[in-house]
Amino acid sequence: MIDLHCFAFSDEEILYNGDTFPSETFSGQGKIGDITVSCIDPLSQVMFHLGYEHDENDVHDVLLLCAEFDIVIPDEYKQT
C-alpha cells in the first residue's frame, strides 16, 4: 500500500500542513513500481504516528515498521 502526501521543500526544511520538519526526514528511499522515490525514513514514520488518537491502520503501520526495521515499539502502541 502506498500513502502519498504533498510536501513543500526547501534546502533546510520540509513544510506539511503548517508544520516544518528537517530535510533529513526524507532520507529514506522506496519504490513505486520501477521508480525509486525519496520517502520518510522508517524511524520518522513511526514518530509521525505519535501523540494523537490512532486507529487500527496506524497500529498496523507502526507495528509493521517496528518489526521490519528493528525499531522499539512506542509505549502508546504497546497497549493496543
C-alpha positions, -999 to 999 in steps of 0.1 A, spaced: 0 0 0 12 35 -8 3 65 13 10 97 -6 11 133 8 21 166 -7 50 184 9 67 217 2 105 215 1 134 240 7 171 233 12 167 233 50 132 221 58 100 205 46 66 220 51 35 199 56 1 211 70 17 241 86 44 221 103 81 222 94 105 192 95 142 189 89 151 180 53 168 148 66 133 135 73 132 124 37 164 104 38 146 71 31 142 56 -3 113 35 -16 99 23 -49 67 30 -67 67 4 -94 101 6 -110 107 43 -99 129 50 -69 115 78 -48 126 98 -17 105 90 13 103 95 50 128 73 68 113 45 90 120 60 124 105 93 114 74 75 101 70 59 135 75 93 152 48 109 130 23 83 144 27 96 180 7 120 201 -28 116 186 -57 91 188 -47 63 164 -69 38 146 -63 2 135 -45 14 104 -20 34 124 -14 4 148 -8 -19 118 16 5 102 36 13 133 39 -24 144 50 -34 108 76 -6 106 90 -15 141 92 -52 131 107 -46 97 133 -20 107 140 -32 143 126 -1 159 114 -2 196 76 -1 197 65 32 213 47 28 246 14 42 233 13 13 207 23 -15 232 -12 -13 248 -32 -18 217 
